[in-house]
Amino acid sequence: MLKQIKIKKLFFICVLFIFSSTGCDIVSSITENFKKNTDKTQKNTLSGTATSQSTGTTEHKNVSDGPISAENLLASVGNWQISIDEFNERLKALKEVMPEYDTNAPEAKKLVLDELINQQLLVQSAEETGLTQEKDVVLALEEFRRTLLVREVVRKLTENIQVSDDEIRAFYDEKKDMLLERVEYHVREIVVDSQTKANEILVEILKGVDFAEMAKQNSRSKTAEKGGDLGFIQEVPFPQMGNALLSLEDGAVSSVFKGPEGYYIVKLEEKKGGKQIPFEDIKEDILKNQTVLKQQQVIVEYINQQKEKVKIVVNEDLLK
């Protein structure tokens, strides 16, 4: 039990780290703050303008944009503060990734707050020891900034993109011959070593001998004891079998053909699927697909516009 508690707490700490003020652009308060102060934050974080040159320590700022009133101040660590509203935003974000976690329970809230405080102690220690100036950390912060900026640009470009019902219907009408249910084949097989033997077996089957019995008596396949029964398959094992099945009606037997393990005869017991999918059954999928395509088109067009404004030089010889 103790081990389980430790593991759960370790996982919880990891989740809290992800949703901390330095690690997640999903939490609205963090994202909004980033939008307002991107350039300032980048300058201060990467160049260390908030760091004392003589002591190597950092002045810790509040999480919020302005001062926190006494009645709303939940906790502070040195000069770092967090309000009850900001804390509730953290709980909301945590609930999104851990729906089963009861963020309304007092003990759960206390655990979250304790871990945020512990985290801030570690952050301050890292800043005081100059860790924020190490190359790997600086590069990681820059990469996070770039990723967040790209996400924000893409979000703004695509947030109002919509696909109308008429567009969905037009796509369906144009592609309906391709929008088919997945085909399933109920197949039996007989596999033997020689073409001569396979031809002899086929003659017997065409005379009326039961396919399953012939498979049990002659097939070297693993399915022999089941009368060659492969059951319903959606993906044919190899192309030659697929070609044979395409030409068969339910209950028909193929001619002899060569495959990976010898010479084959197959019987198509039943074919299911392959019918056109009703519009209402696929409407939502078309909507998602066409929305993504529209979004991609807008992004590509925007990037091409930016390419016309900026000189781009690439030394392709270095890629060889």
C-alpha positions in Angstrom: 0.0 0.0 0.0 2.8 2.4 0.9 4.5 1.7 -2.4 1.2 2.5 -4.2 0.8 5.8 -2.4 4.4 6.8 -3.3 3.8 5.9 -6.9 0.5 7.8 -7.0 2.1 10.9 -5.4 5.1 10.7 -7.8 2.7 10.6 -10.8 0.7 13.5 -9.2 3.8 15.6 -8.9 4.6 15.0 -12.6 1.1 16.2 -13.5 1.5 19.3 -11.4 4.8 20.0 -13.1 3.2 19.8 -16.5 0.5 22.2 -15.4 2.8 24.6 -13.6 3.3 28.2 -14.7 6.5 27.2 -16.5 5.3 24.1 -18.3 1.8 24.3 -19.9 0.1 26.6 -22.4 -3.3 25.0 -21.8 -4.0 26.8 -18.6 -5.7 30.0 -19.7 -4.1 32.3 -17.1 -0.6 31.2 -18.3 -1.5 31.6 -21.9 -3.0 35.0 -21.5 0.0 36.2 -19.5 2.3 34.8 -22.2 0.4 36.7 -24.9 0.8 40.0 -23.0 4.4 39.6 -22.1 6.1 37.3 -24.7 8.9 39.6 -25.6 9.5 40.8 -22.1 9.4 37.3 -20.7 11.8 36.1 -23.4 14.2 38.9 -22.7 14.2 38.5 -19.0 14.3 34.7 -19.0 17.0 34.2 -21.6 19.3 37.2 -21.0 18.9 37.1 -17.3 18.1 40.8 -16.9 16.1 39.9 -13.8 19.1 38.2 -12.3 21.6 40.0 -10.1 25.0 40.1 -11.7 26.7 40.1 -8.4 24.8 37.4 -6.5 23.4 35.3 -9.3 19.9 35.3 -7.7 16.6 36.1 -9.3 13.8 38.3 -8.1 10.7 36.1 -8.0 7.6 37.7 -9.4 4.0 37.0 -8.8 2.1 34.6 -11.0 -0.6 37.2 -11.7 -0.3 40.3 -13.8 -0.7 42.7 -10.8 -0.7 42.8 -7.1 -2.8 40.3 -5.2 -5.2 41.6 -2.5 -4.8 40.1 1.0 -8.2 38.4 0.9 -7.3 36.6 -2.4 -3.7 35.7 -1.6 -3.6 31.9 -1.1 0.2 31.4 -0.6 3.6 32.9 -1.1 7.1 31.6 -1.4 9.5 34.5 -0.9 8.3 37.1 -3.4 6.3 34.5 -5.4 2.6 34.6 -4.8 -0.5 32.8 -6.1 -4.1 33.9 -5.7 -7.1 31.7 -5.0 -8.4 32.4 -8.5 -5.1 31.3 -10.1 -5.1 28.2 -7.9 -8.6 27.3 -9.0 -7.4 27.6 -12.6 -4.7 25.1 -11.9 -7.3 22.7 -10.3 -9.5 23.1 -13.4 -6.6 22.2 -15.7 -5.6 19.3 -13.5 -9.2 18.0 -13.6 -9.1 17.9 -17.4 -6.2 15.5 -17.5 -7.2 13.6 -14.3 -11.0 13.5 -14.4 -11.1 10.9 -11.6 -9.2 13.1 -9.2 -11.6 14.9 -6.8 -10.3 18.5 -6.9 -13.1 19.6 -4.6 -11.9 17.6 -1.6 -10.0 19.8 0.9 -7.2 17.2 1.2 -6.8 17.1 -2.5 -6.5 20.9 -2.7 -3.9 20.8 0.1 -1.9 18.3 -1.8 -1.9 20.4 -4.9 -0.9 23.5 -3.0 1.9 21.7 -1.2 3.3 20.4 -4.5 3.1 23.9 -6.1 5.0 25.3 -3.1 7.6 22.5 -3.3 8.0 23.2 -7.0 8.5 26.9 -6.5 11.2 26.1 -3.9 13.1 24.1 -6.5 12.6 26.8 -9.1 14.0 29.4 -6.9 16.9 27.2 -6.0 17.6 26.6 -9.7 17.5 30.4 -10.4 19.7 31.3 -7.4 22.4 28.7 -8.5 22.5 30.1 -12.0 20.9 27.1 -13.6 18.7 29.3 -15.8 21.8 30.5 -17.6 23.1 27.0 -18.6 23.1 26.5 -22.3 20.7 23.5 -22.3 18.2 25.3 -20.2 18.3 28.4 -22.3 17.8 26.4 -25.5 14.9 24.5 -23.9 13.2 27.7 -22.9 13.7 29.1 -26.4 12.3 26.0 -28.0 9.3 26.1 -25.6 8.8 29.8 -26.6 8.9 28.9 -30.3 6.5 26.1 -29.9 4.0 28.2 -28.0 4.2 31.0 -30.5 3.6 28.6 -33.4 0.6 27.1 -31.6 -0.8 30.6 -31.0 -0.3 31.7 -34.6 -2.0 28.5 -35.9 -4.8 28.9 -33.4 -5.5 32.4 -34.5 -5.3 31.5 -38.2 -7.7 28.5 -37.9 -10.1 29.4 -35.1 -12.8 30.7 -37.4 -12.6 28.1 -40.1 -15.9 26.3 -40.7 -17.2 23.7 -43.1 -20.8 24.1 -44.2 -23.4 21.4 -44.5 -23.5 22.0 -48.2 -19.8 21.5 -48.5 -20.1 18.2 -46.5 -22.9 17.0 -48.8 -21.0 18.0 -51.9 -17.9 16.0 -50.8 -20.1 13.0 -50.0 -21.8 13.1 -53.4 -18.5 13.4 -55.2 -16.7 10.6 -53.3 -19.6 8.3 -52.4 -18.3 5.5 -54.7 -15.2 5.4 -52.5 -17.0 5.8 -49.1 -17.8 2.1 -48.6 -18.1 -0.1 -45.6 -15.0 -2.3 -44.9 -15.2 -5.6 -46.7 -14.9 -8.9 -44.6 -14.4 -12.3 -46.2 -15.2 -15.6 -44.6 -12.6 -17.8 -46.2 -11.5 -21.4 -46.2 -8.2 -22.5 -47.6 -6.3 -25.7 -48.7 -2.5 -25.5 -49.0 -0.5 -28.3 -50.5 3.1 -28.8 -51.7 2.6 -29.4 -55.4 0.4 -27.9 -58.2 -0.4 -31.4 -59.4 -1.9 -32.4 -56.0 -3.8 -29.1 -55.8 -5.3 -29.7 -59.2 -6.4 -33.2 -58.2 -8.0 -31.8 -55.0 -9.8 -29.1 -57.0 -11.3 -31.7 -59.3 -12.7 -33.6 -56.4 -14.2 -30.5 -54.9 -15.8 -29.6 -58.2 -17.3 -33.0 -58.3 -19.1 -32.3 -55.0 -16.7 -33.4 -52.3 -16.9 -31.2 -49.2 -14.2 -28.5 -49.2 -13.8 -28.7 -45.4 -13.3 -32.4 -45.5 -10.7 -32.1 -48.3 -8.9 -29.5 -46.2 -8.8 -31.7 -43.1 -7.4 -34.6 -45.1 -4.9 -32.8 -47.4 -4.0 -29.3 -46.3 -0.7 -28.6 -44.7 -1.9 -25.3 -43.3 -2.5 -24.7 -39.6 -6.2 -24.3 -40.4 -6.4 -27.9 -41.7 -8.0 -29.3 -38.5 -10.7 -26.6 -38.7 -11.5 -27.5 -42.3 -9.3 -24.7 -43.6 -11.4 -22.1 -41.9 -9.8 -18.7 -41.6 -12.9 -17.1 -40.3 -13.8 -13.6 -41.3 -10.8 -11.6 -42.4 -10.5 -7.9 -43.3 -6.9 -8.0 -44.5 -6.0 -10.8 -46.9 -2.7 -12.5 -45.9 -1.0 -12.0 -49.3 -1.9 -10.4 -52.7 -2.5 -13.6 -54.7 -5.3 -14.6 -52.2 -6.8 -11.2 -52.6 -6.9 -11.4 -56.3 -8.6 -14.8 -56.1 -11.2 -13.6 -53.6 -12.2 -10.6 -55.7 -13.5 -12.8 -58.5 -15.6 -15.1 -56.3 -19.2 -15.1 -55.3 -20.4 -16.5 -52.0 -19.9 -20.3 -51.9 -17.6 -20.3 -54.9 -14.2 -22.0 -55.0 -11.0 -20.5 -56.7 -8.7 -22.1 -59.1 -5.2 -23.2 -58.0 -2.7 -20.4 -57.3 0.7 -20.2 -55.8 1.3 -18.5 -52.5 4.0 -18.2 -49.8 3.6 -21.7 -48.3 2.7 -23.7 -51.5 -0.2 -24.1 -53.8 -3.6 -22.8 -52.6 -7.3 -23.3 -53.2 -9.7 -21.0 -51.4 -13.4 -21.0 -50.9 -15.4 -17.8 -50.2 -18.1 -18.8 -47.7 -19.5 -15.3 -47.3 -18.7 -11.6 -48.1 -19.9 -8.8 -45.8 -19.6 -5.1 -46.1 -18.6 -3.1 -49.2 -21.9 -1.2 -49.3 -22.0 2.6 -49.5 -21.9 4.2 -46.1 -25.0 6.3 -45.4 -24.5 10.1 -45.3 -25.6 10.5 -41.7 -23.2 7.8 -40.6 -20.1 9.5 -42.0 -21.1 13.2 -41.9 -19.1 13.9 -38.7 -16.0 12.2 -40.2 -16.2 14.3 -43.3 -16.6 17.4 -41.3 -13.5 16.7 -39.3 -11.5 15.8 -42.4 -12.6 18.8 -44.4 -12.0 21.1 -41.5 -8.4 19.9 -41.1 -7.8 20.2 -44.9 -9.1 23.8 -44.8 -6.9 24.6 -41.8 -3.8 23.1 -43.5 -4.6 25.1 -46.7 -4.8 28.4 -44.7 -1.6 27.7 -42.9 0.3 26.8 -46.1 -1.0 30.0 -47.8 0.1 32.1 -44.8 3.6 30.5 -44.7 3.9 31.2 -48.5 3.0 34.8 -47.9 5.6 35.1 -45.2 8.2 33.6 -47.5 7.6 36.4 -49.9 8.4 39.0 -47.2 11.5 37.4 -45.7 14.8 36.5 -47.4 15.6 32.9 -46.8 19.1 31.5 -47.4 19.8 27.8 -47.2 23.2 26.2 -47.7 22.1 22.8 -49.0 25.6 21.6 -49.4 25.7 21.2 -45.6 22.9 18.7 -45.8 24.8 16.3 -48.0 
